[in-house]
Each structure stands twice: as C-alpha cells, then as structure tokens.
Amino acid sequence: MSVSSAAPAARRWWALALIALAQFMVIMDTSIIGVALPRIQEDLGFSQGDLSWVFNAYVVAFGGLLLLGGRLSDLFGARRLFGAGWLILLVGSAVAGAAGNVAVELTGRAVQGVGAALIAPSALTLLMMLFGANPRELTRALALYGAAAPAGGTAGVFLGGVITEYVSWPWIFYLNIPIAVLALVAAPVLMPAGGAGARGSVDVLGALTVTLGLGGVVYAIVRAPEVGWASARTWGVMAAGLMLLAVFLGFQAARREPLMPLSIFRTPNLGAANLAQLLLGGAWIPMWFFLNLYLQQVLGYSAFPSGAALLPMTVLIMIGMVALAPRAIGRFGPKAMTVAGLVVLAAGMGWLSFVRPDGNFQVDVLPASLVAALGMSLAFIPSLGTAISSARPEEGGLASGIVNTSYQVGSALGLAAMTAIAAVQGADEPGNLPALTDGFSAAFLGAGLIALAGAVLAAVTLRSARPGSGPAAPSGLPAEHGSKAGR
C-alpha cells in the first residue's frame, strides 16, 4: 500500500503545508538579508568587496551540498534528514544572529546553507511519498510547493525591511528559530517514516569534490564582476572548480556506491527536465534581481515600496502554480507546458527590456512583469515534476538533490552573466539613470534569451507524456499509476 493511500487525507495535506513551509524558508533565507546588508556591514565591519558573502556563503553551501543531502535522504530516510536539516538551520540562524564579527557571521550563514541542503531534497522526497501514487494530487501538491518559493522570496524582501527598520538586523536570523522548533515538533507526527530504501555507504570523497568544485565555480562567477573577467584569479579559480567537478565525475564512474550514479541520467526525461530547471533559474533570478534594482535606483522606490511593487507578480505566480498550471498540464501535458511557459517568460523579459529612465511602474513594469510571472508559473511545475518523478523510487532523494542543484546553479550562473552584461552597458554608473537603464535593459534581454534557449532545448530533448498523466510517469511505470515512492 502506498503512503499516500494509507495516510489520512487531512494529515497528508497538513504535511504538505509543512513541506511548503520548508521551501518558503529556504528561499526566504536567500532574500531576507538584502535590505539589512548595510546595517550588517556597519556593525560587523565588512568591506564592500566581502559584503556579498553574507549572501554567497549560504548559496555556496546550499548548492554545493544538495547532492549529498539527496543521497543521505535515500540512505537514512527523508524524515530523519528533514528534521536534521531544521536542527542545523536553527543552529546556524542562532550563530548568524549573535555574530560579533565577520568570520562568525559567515560561519553562521554557511551552517544555514548546510541545513537548507538537507531540508530541500528530503522535503521533495516526502512530497513524492505522500502524493506520488495519485498523479492529479501530485500535480496539486507540486503546485502548492512551487508557489511557496516566490512567496518566500517576496516575504524575505518585506520582512527584511520591516525587521531591520523597526527591530534590528539579528532578528532576520532569529526569526528562523521558532519556525524550526515548530517543524521539529510537527515532522514526527505528520511525515511518513519510510523512505530509507537505499543501502550502502556515503561517498565522502565525492561529496567533498562536488561541493568544492561547485563552490569554486560559483565563487569565480560572483567575484568576477569585482576582480575582472580577464583576471588570472577569476580563471584560475574557475579552472580549479571545473577540474574538481571533472574529478567528481571520474569518481562517480569508478565507484561501486557513488554519491550520484551517472546511470540516473539514462532515465528518460530526467536530464532534459533538469536542463529546463537550470535555464529557468538562469532566466528568472536575474529578472527578479534587476527589476528590484530598476525600481529602487531608477524609479526611486525605497526598499519597502519596492517589495510592494513585486506583490502583483508574486500573487500571479502563486495563482498560476496552484490553479492554472495543474489544469494546463492535465490538458496539454508537461512537455508542452514547460516549452510554452519558457516562451511566455522570454516574452515578458523582452517586454521589460523596453524600460525607460523616466518610466513608471504602471507602464514599464507591471504588465511585462505579469507576463513573465505567468511564464514562470507555467514552466516551473511541469519541469520540476518531470525531474522528480522520472527517477526510480529508491533514487527519489538523489533526483530531488539534482533538480534543486540545477536550479540553484542556474540561478548563480545566470545572475553572474547578466551582472557582467549590465555592467558593460552602464549599470555600474550609480546616479546615471540612462546608463543604469541601458544596463538593466540589457540584463532583461539577456535573461529572455536564456529562457528562449530553454524553450528550444525543452522542445528538442523532453519526451512527450500523455496529457492527464500528471507531471510525468516514473521510468518503467504506466503513466496512470504515478510514482511508487513510499510503497
């Protein structure tokens, strides 16, 4: 009997609420610090160049350890890893909030990233265990889970501004503590205890090489705008990161119990869906980042009104993921919706590229951002669902780790590349509104091209699934049966 059929319906949906809360918190922790950075810099003595690592320490640890988190979820059980992740996030939040110097602050942020790397893949595995047996319920569950991401991003902008302005910046980290306690208490009651189907040891060497490799590549990209793309340091670190990733792949091919069995990519649609998620992250995050800068640096919005201006886009994403995407997937299938969503996203980006130095929110931002938000909501759910449900049940945690890694790495690569493009076009000239606008316009156009490339590649590489079958059928199973995860 499947977990989804055995668990009472009400308890499963409460469990989904906790899983969505996990996604909400993981994303919120990447956005909540933005408004607080100047206060953190002043109180702790960060240099301007090092300040970005309050953000990057979290992202590098998160992205680099997601594969390990997925593997540990398969070995030891998703519920155990889910609880362990919340406990580590709690500790990291306490350290980051209480930090009195740069080193302690960055340590706390890295520990938060470690906790998030355990929470994210185990949460998706638990979702599949609870809802995988029913394709329609799975699509609804993935929609609610996906909607938690933009909600977390926007809540981070709002809460970061309010807490920093009216309380103090350490509370942007302390806020995680009661939520983590709630999750630790509720998880044993709501979550299924199974899921430790895999056997074997943990590939520590593989985890080390992939984490350092991904961290090196991300480090090179995020530092390149400051030290220069032609710098020997940039390309030296990039080469070292790529070499470590090549070593990681060599280890995986040679080991009997690898961290990431390369055979998983022979699963139909898994690699293609991950590519779609990578390019989706590479397009969406730069758009969101530069739209916020346009609102503040060109239109003159302060932090709180800027966050409010993003609300219509966020609301549409949530409605699209919860109400529109599941119906569209049921009617047209996941491949068609992934391609269509990326095309609509690219159209919205192209529209945003016409922003003006003397523009306004109602004309230059609102309509184009709503088109982009619609595209995001239509593409995210089918590509995520295909990536997760294509894997075998015993590889669910690994598949969750891979797809989360794809989106995070795509986000970092896309943001770094668009930052470089924007700088070349004039976005590094504060106060020069025409130059700033030209830079932001170029970034929007570049992000749109990434989304368009994603649509083309998804059309070529994704295999069609029968409409009405949910996000995707796992390999080797009839579409109508959904996932066997948790049986």
C-alpha positions as CSV (number, residue, x, y, z in Angstrom):
1,M,0.0,0.0,0.0
2,S,1.3,3.5,-0.8
3,V,2.0,6.1,1.8
4,S,-0.5,8.4,0.1
5,S,-3.3,6.0,0.4
6,A,-2.5,4.9,3.9
7,A,-2.2,8.3,5.5
8,P,-5.4,10.1,6.4
9,A,-6.1,12.8,3.8
10,A,-6.1,15.7,6.3
11,R,-2.8,14.7,7.8
12,R,-1.2,14.4,4.3
13,W,-2.3,18.0,3.4
14,W,-1.0,19.3,6.8
15,A,2.3,17.5,6.0
16,L,2.3,19.3,2.6
17,A,1.8,22.6,4.5
18,L,5.0,21.8,6.5
19,I,6.9,20.8,3.3
20,A,5.8,24.1,1.6
21,L,6.9,26.0,4.7
22,A,10.3,24.4,4.3
23,Q,10.5,25.6,0.7
24,F,9.3,29.0,1.8
25,M,12.1,29.3,4.5
26,V,14.9,28.0,2.2
27,I,14.0,30.7,-0.4
28,M,13.3,33.4,2.2
29,D,16.7,33.0,3.7
30,T,18.3,34.0,0.4
31,S,16.3,37.2,0.1
32,I,15.7,38.4,3.6
33,I,19.2,39.7,4.1
34,G,19.2,42.2,1.1
35,V,17.8,45.2,2.9
36,A,19.8,44.5,6.0
37,L,23.3,44.3,4.4
38,P,24.2,48.0,5.0
39,R,23.5,47.6,8.8
40,I,25.4,44.3,8.9
41,Q,28.3,45.9,7.1
42,E,28.4,48.8,9.6
43,D,28.0,46.7,12.7
44,L,30.4,43.9,11.9
45,G,33.0,45.7,9.8
46,F,32.6,44.0,6.4
47,S,34.5,45.5,3.5
48,Q,32.4,46.4,0.4
49,G,34.0,43.5,-1.5
50,D,33.3,40.9,1.2
51,L,29.8,42.0,2.0
52,S,28.3,39.9,-0.8
53,W,29.5,36.8,1.1
54,V,26.7,37.2,3.6
55,F,24.6,36.1,0.7
56,N,27.1,33.8,-1.1
57,A,28.2,31.8,2.0
58,Y,24.6,30.5,2.2
59,V,24.2,29.9,-1.5
60,V,27.5,28.1,-2.0
61,A,26.9,25.8,1.0
62,F,23.3,25.2,-0.2
63,G,24.1,24.5,-3.8
64,G,27.2,22.5,-3.1
65,L,25.7,20.1,-0.6
66,L,22.3,19.4,-2.2
67,L,23.5,16.2,-3.9
68,L,24.8,14.9,-0.6
69,G,21.5,15.9,1.0
70,G,19.7,13.9,-1.6
71,R,21.9,10.8,-1.1
72,L,21.6,11.0,2.7
73,S,17.9,11.2,2.3
74,D,17.8,8.0,0.3
75,L,20.2,6.2,2.8
76,F,18.8,7.3,6.1
77,G,15.2,8.3,5.4
78,A,13.7,11.6,4.3
79,R,12.0,12.3,7.6
80,R,15.3,12.0,9.5
81,L,17.1,14.2,7.1
82,F,14.3,16.7,7.2
83,G,14.5,17.0,10.9
84,A,18.3,17.1,10.9
85,G,18.2,19.9,8.4
86,W,15.8,22.0,10.5
87,L,18.0,21.5,13.6
88,I,21.2,22.6,11.7
89,L,19.3,25.6,10.2
90,L,18.2,26.6,13.8
91,V,21.9,26.4,15.0
92,G,23.1,28.4,12.0
93,S,20.4,31.1,12.5
94,A,21.4,31.5,16.2
95,V,25.1,31.8,15.3
96,A,24.4,34.3,12.4
97,G,22.1,36.5,14.6
98,A,24.6,36.5,17.6
99,A,27.7,37.1,15.4
100,G,30.0,39.9,16.5
101,N,32.5,39.7,13.7
102,V,32.8,38.8,10.0
103,A,34.1,35.3,10.5
104,V,31.3,34.2,12.8
105,E,28.6,35.8,10.6
106,L,29.9,33.9,7.5
107,T,30.1,30.7,9.5
108,G,26.5,31.0,10.7
109,R,25.4,31.7,7.1
110,A,27.3,28.7,5.8
111,V,25.7,26.5,8.5
112,Q,22.3,27.8,7.5
113,G,23.1,26.7,3.9
114,V,24.1,23.2,5.1
115,G,20.7,22.9,6.9
116,A,18.9,24.1,3.8
117,A,20.8,21.5,1.7
118,L,19.3,18.7,3.9
119,I,15.8,20.2,4.0
120,A,15.2,20.8,0.3
121,P,15.8,17.3,-1.2
122,S,14.2,15.5,1.8
123,A,11.1,17.7,1.6
124,L,10.6,16.9,-2.1
125,T,11.1,13.2,-1.4
126,L,8.5,13.3,1.4
127,L,6.1,15.1,-1.0
128,M,6.6,12.3,-3.5
129,M,6.0,9.6,-0.8
130,L,2.8,11.3,0.3
131,F,1.3,12.2,-3.1
132,G,3.1,10.2,-5.8
133,A,0.5,7.5,-6.2
134,N,-2.1,9.9,-7.5
135,P,-0.9,12.0,-10.5
136,R,-3.6,14.6,-10.0
137,E,-2.9,15.0,-6.3
138,L,0.8,15.1,-7.1
139,T,0.3,18.0,-9.6
140,R,-1.7,19.9,-7.0
141,A,0.9,19.2,-4.3
142,L,3.8,20.3,-6.6
143,A,1.9,23.5,-7.4
144,L,1.5,24.4,-3.8
145,Y,5.1,23.6,-3.1
146,G,6.2,25.6,-6.1
147,A,4.1,28.6,-5.1
148,A,5.9,28.7,-1.7
149,A,9.1,29.8,-3.5
150,P,8.0,33.2,-4.8
151,A,6.1,33.7,-1.6
152,G,9.3,33.2,0.4
153,G,11.2,35.5,-1.9
154,T,8.7,38.3,-1.5
155,A,8.2,37.7,2.2
156,G,12.0,38.0,2.6
157,V,12.0,41.4,1.0
158,F,9.2,42.6,3.2
159,L,10.3,41.1,6.5
160,G,13.9,42.1,5.9
161,G,12.9,45.7,5.5
162,V,10.4,45.8,8.4
163,I,12.6,43.9,10.9
164,T,15.8,45.9,10.0
165,E,13.9,49.2,10.2
166,Y,11.8,48.6,13.3
167,V,13.6,45.9,15.4
168,S,17.2,45.1,14.5
169,W,19.0,43.0,11.8
170,P,19.9,40.0,14.0
171,W,16.2,39.2,14.1
172,I,16.1,38.4,10.4
173,F,18.0,35.3,11.5
174,Y,16.3,34.7,14.9
175,L,13.0,34.6,13.0
176,N,14.0,31.1,11.8
177,I,14.3,29.7,15.3
178,P,10.6,29.4,16.4
179,I,9.7,28.1,12.9
180,A,12.4,25.5,13.1
181,V,11.1,24.4,16.5
182,L,7.6,24.1,15.1
183,A,8.9,22.0,12.2
184,L,10.9,19.7,14.6
185,V,7.8,19.1,16.7
186,A,5.4,18.6,13.8
187,A,7.5,16.4,11.5
188,P,7.4,13.2,13.5
189,V,3.6,13.5,13.7
190,L,2.9,14.4,10.1
191,M,5.6,12.9,8.0
192,P,5.9,9.2,6.8
193,A,8.7,7.3,8.5
194,G,9.7,5.3,5.4
195,G,12.0,6.2,2.6
196,A,15.3,4.7,3.6
197,G,15.2,2.3,0.7
198,A,18.8,2.6,-0.5
199,R,21.7,0.7,1.0
200,G,25.4,1.5,1.1
201,S,27.9,4.0,2.4
202,V,28.2,7.7,2.0
203,D,30.6,8.8,-0.8
204,V,32.6,11.4,1.3
205,L,35.2,12.0,-1.3
206,G,32.5,12.6,-3.9
207,A,30.7,14.9,-1.7
208,L,33.9,16.9,-1.0
209,T,34.9,17.2,-4.6
210,V,31.5,18.2,-5.9
211,T,31.0,20.7,-3.1
212,L,34.4,22.3,-3.6
213,G,34.0,22.2,-7.4
214,L,30.6,23.9,-7.4
215,G,31.8,26.3,-4.7
216,G,34.8,27.2,-6.8
217,V,32.8,27.8,-9.9
218,V,30.2,29.9,-8.1
219,Y,33.0,31.8,-6.2
220,A,34.7,32.7,-9.5
221,I,31.4,33.8,-11.1
222,V,30.2,36.0,-8.2
223,R,33.7,37.6,-7.7
224,A,34.4,38.2,-11.4
225,P,32.5,41.5,-11.7
226,E,34.7,42.8,-8.9
227,V,38.2,41.4,-9.8
228,G,37.6,41.3,-13.5
229,W,36.5,38.7,-16.0
230,A,40.0,38.8,-17.6
231,S,41.7,38.3,-14.2
232,A,44.0,35.4,-13.7
233,R,42.4,34.9,-10.3
234,T,38.9,34.5,-11.9
235,W,40.0,31.9,-14.4
236,G,42.3,30.2,-12.0
237,V,39.5,29.6,-9.5
238,M,37.1,28.7,-12.4
239,A,39.6,26.2,-13.8
240,A,40.2,24.6,-10.3
241,G,36.4,24.3,-9.8
242,L,35.9,22.7,-13.2
243,M,38.8,20.3,-12.6
244,L,37.3,19.3,-9.3
245,L,33.9,18.7,-11.0
246,A,35.7,16.5,-13.6
247,V,37.4,14.6,-10.8
248,F,34.0,14.1,-9.2
249,L,32.5,12.7,-12.4
250,G,35.5,10.4,-12.6
251,F,35.0,9.2,-9.1
252,Q,31.3,8.6,-9.8
253,A,32.0,6.5,-12.8
254,A,34.6,4.3,-10.9
255,R,32.9,3.8,-7.5
256,R,30.6,0.9,-6.7
257,E,28.4,3.1,-4.5
258,P,28.7,6.6,-5.9
259,L,27.1,9.8,-4.5
260,M,25.5,10.3,-7.9
261,P,25.2,7.2,-10.0
262,L,25.7,8.5,-13.5
263,S,23.3,5.9,-14.8
264,I,20.4,8.0,-13.4
265,F,20.8,10.3,-16.4
266,R,19.9,7.5,-18.6
267,T,16.4,7.8,-17.2
268,P,14.1,9.3,-19.8
269,N,13.4,13.0,-19.3
270,L,15.5,13.4,-16.1
271,G,18.4,15.1,-17.7
272,A,16.2,17.2,-20.0
273,A,14.0,18.3,-17.2
274,N,17.0,19.3,-15.1
275,L,18.3,21.3,-18.0
276,A,15.0,23.1,-18.2
277,Q,15.2,23.9,-14.5
278,L,18.8,25.2,-14.8
279,L,17.8,27.6,-17.6
280,L,14.6,28.6,-15.8
281,G,16.6,29.6,-12.8
282,G,19.2,31.3,-15.0
283,A,16.5,33.5,-16.5
284,W,14.2,34.1,-13.6
285,I,16.6,35.1,-10.8
286,P,18.4,37.8,-12.9
287,M,15.0,39.3,-13.9
288,W,13.8,39.4,-10.3
289,F,17.2,40.9,-9.2
290,F,17.4,43.6,-11.8
291,L,13.8,44.5,-11.6
292,N,14.3,45.3,-7.9
293,L,17.3,47.5,-8.8
294,Y,15.3,49.3,-11.6
295,L,12.6,50.1,-9.1
296,Q,15.0,51.4,-6.5
297,Q,17.8,53.0,-8.4
298,V,15.9,54.4,-11.4
299,L,12.3,54.9,-10.3
300,G,13.5,56.0,-6.8
301,Y,11.5,53.5,-4.7
302,S,12.7,52.7,-1.2
303,A,13.1,49.1,-0.1
304,F,9.6,48.6,1.3
305,P,7.6,50.1,-1.7
306,S,9.9,48.2,-4.0
307,G,8.9,45.0,-2.3
308,A,5.2,46.0,-2.5
309,A,5.6,46.6,-6.3
310,L,6.6,42.9,-6.6
311,L,3.4,41.7,-5.0
312,P,1.2,41.6,-8.1
313,M,3.8,39.4,-9.8
314,T,4.1,37.1,-6.8
315,V,0.3,36.8,-6.5
316,L,0.0,35.8,-10.1
317,I,2.8,33.2,-9.8
318,M,1.0,31.6,-6.8
319,I,-2.4,31.6,-8.6
320,G,-0.7,30.3,-11.8
321,M,1.1,27.5,-9.9
322,V,-1.9,26.5,-7.8
323,A,-4.8,27.0,-10.2
324,L,-3.6,27.3,-13.8
325,A,-0.6,25.0,-14.2
326,P,-2.2,21.8,-12.9
327,R,-5.2,22.2,-15.3
328,A,-2.9,23.1,-18.2
329,I,-0.7,20.1,-17.5
330,G,-3.7,17.8,-17.4
331,R,-4.9,19.1,-20.7
332,F,-1.7,19.6,-22.7
333,G,1.0,17.5,-20.9
334,P,4.1,18.5,-19.1
335,K,6.4,19.0,-22.2
336,A,4.0,21.4,-23.9
337,M,3.6,23.5,-20.7
338,T,7.3,23.6,-20.0
339,V,8.0,24.9,-23.5
340,A,5.1,27.3,-23.5
341,G,6.0,28.6,-20.1
342,L,9.6,29.4,-21.1
343,V,8.4,31.1,-24.3
344,V,6.0,33.3,-22.3
345,L,8.7,34.1,-19.8
346,A,11.0,35.1,-22.6
347,A,8.3,37.4,-24.0
348,G,7.9,39.1,-20.6
349,M,11.7,39.6,-20.4
350,G,11.7,41.1,-23.8
351,W,9.0,43.5,-22.9
352,L,10.8,44.5,-19.7
353,S,13.9,45.3,-21.9
354,F,12.0,48.5,-23.1
355,V,12.2,50.1,-19.6
356,R,12.9,53.9,-19.7
357,P,14.9,56.2,-17.5
358,D,11.8,58.4,-16.9
359,G,9.4,55.4,-16.8
360,N,6.8,54.5,-14.3
361,F,5.6,51.3,-12.6
362,Q,2.2,51.1,-14.3
363,V,3.6,51.3,-17.9
364,D,7.2,50.0,-17.7
365,V,7.0,47.3,-15.0
366,L,3.5,46.0,-14.2
367,P,2.3,44.5,-17.5
368,A,5.6,43.0,-18.6
369,S,6.4,41.5,-15.1
370,L,2.9,39.9,-15.1
371,V,3.6,38.2,-18.4
372,A,7.0,37.0,-17.1
373,A,5.3,35.7,-13.9
374,L,2.8,33.8,-15.9
375,G,5.5,32.1,-17.9
376,M,7.4,31.2,-14.7
377,S,4.3,29.7,-13.1
378,L,3.5,27.6,-16.2
379,A,7.1,26.2,-16.7
380,F,8.2,25.6,-13.1
381,I,5.7,22.9,-12.1
382,P,5.9,20.6,-15.1
383,S,9.7,20.7,-15.3
384,L,10.1,20.1,-11.6
385,G,7.6,17.3,-11.5
386,T,9.2,15.6,-14.5
387,A,12.6,15.8,-13.0
388,I,11.5,14.3,-9.7
389,S,9.0,11.6,-10.8
390,S,11.2,10.3,-13.7
391,A,13.6,8.7,-11.2
392,R,13.1,5.3,-9.6
393,P,11.6,5.4,-6.0
394,E,14.9,4.5,-4.3
395,E,16.6,7.4,-6.1
396,G,13.9,10.0,-5.2
397,G,16.2,11.9,-2.8
398,L,19.0,11.9,-5.3
399,A,16.7,13.2,-8.0
400,S,15.4,15.9,-5.6
401,G,19.0,17.0,-4.9
402,I,19.9,17.1,-8.5
403,V,17.0,19.3,-9.6
404,N,17.5,21.7,-6.6
405,T,21.2,21.9,-7.6
406,S,20.3,22.5,-11.2
407,Y,18.0,25.5,-10.3
408,Q,20.5,27.0,-7.8
409,V,23.5,26.6,-10.1
410,G,21.5,28.0,-13.0
411,S,20.5,31.0,-10.8
412,A,24.1,31.7,-9.9
413,L,25.4,31.4,-13.4
414,G,22.6,33.5,-14.9
415,L,22.8,36.2,-12.3
416,A,26.6,36.5,-12.7
417,A,26.4,36.6,-16.5
418,M,23.7,39.2,-16.6
419,T,25.6,41.3,-14.0
420,A,28.6,41.3,-16.3
421,I,26.4,42.3,-19.3
422,A,24.6,45.0,-17.3
423,A,28.0,46.4,-16.1
424,V,29.3,46.6,-19.7
425,Q,26.2,48.5,-20.8
426,G,26.5,51.1,-17.9
427,A,24.8,49.6,-14.8
428,D,28.0,50.3,-12.8
429,E,27.5,54.1,-13.0
430,P,25.4,55.0,-9.9
431,G,23.3,58.1,-10.4
432,N,23.4,58.0,-14.2
433,L,19.8,57.0,-14.9
434,P,20.2,56.5,-18.7
435,A,23.3,54.3,-18.3
436,L,21.6,52.3,-15.4
437,T,18.5,51.8,-17.5
438,D,20.6,50.6,-20.5
439,G,22.4,48.1,-18.3
440,F,19.2,46.8,-16.8
441,S,17.6,46.6,-20.2
442,A,20.5,44.5,-21.5
443,A,20.2,42.2,-18.5
444,F,16.4,41.7,-19.1
445,L,17.1,41.0,-22.8
446,G,19.9,38.5,-21.9
447,A,17.7,36.7,-19.4
448,G,15.0,36.5,-22.0
449,L,17.4,34.8,-24.4
450,I,18.2,32.3,-21.7
451,A,14.5,31.5,-21.3
452,L,14.1,31.2,-25.1
453,A,17.1,28.8,-25.3
454,G,15.4,26.8,-22.5
455,A,12.2,26.6,-24.5
456,V,14.1,25.4,-27.6
457,L,16.1,22.8,-25.7
458,A,13.0,21.5,-23.9
459,A,11.1,21.2,-27.2
460,V,14.0,19.1,-28.6
461,T,15.0,17.0,-25.5
462,L,11.9,16.4,-23.5
463,R,9.8,13.3,-24.4
464,S,6.0,13.9,-24.6
465,A,3.8,12.4,-21.9
466,R,0.1,11.7,-22.3
467,P,-2.0,14.7,-21.2
468,G,-3.8,14.0,-17.9
469,S,-1.0,11.8,-16.5
470,G,0.4,14.4,-14.1
471,P,3.9,15.9,-14.2
472,A,5.4,12.7,-15.5
473,A,5.3,9.0,-15.0
474,P,8.3,7.4,-13.4
475,S,10.6,5.3,-15.6
476,G,9.1,1.9,-16.3
477,L,5.7,2.6,-14.9
478,P,2.4,3.3,-16.7
479,A,1.6,7.0,-16.6
480,E,-1.7,6.4,-14.8
481,H,0.0,4.9,-11.7
482,G,2.3,7.8,-10.9
483,S,5.2,7.2,-8.6
484,K,5.6,4.2,-6.4
485,A,7.7,6.2,-3.9
486,G,6.9,5.1,-0.4
487,R,5.4,1.8,-1.2
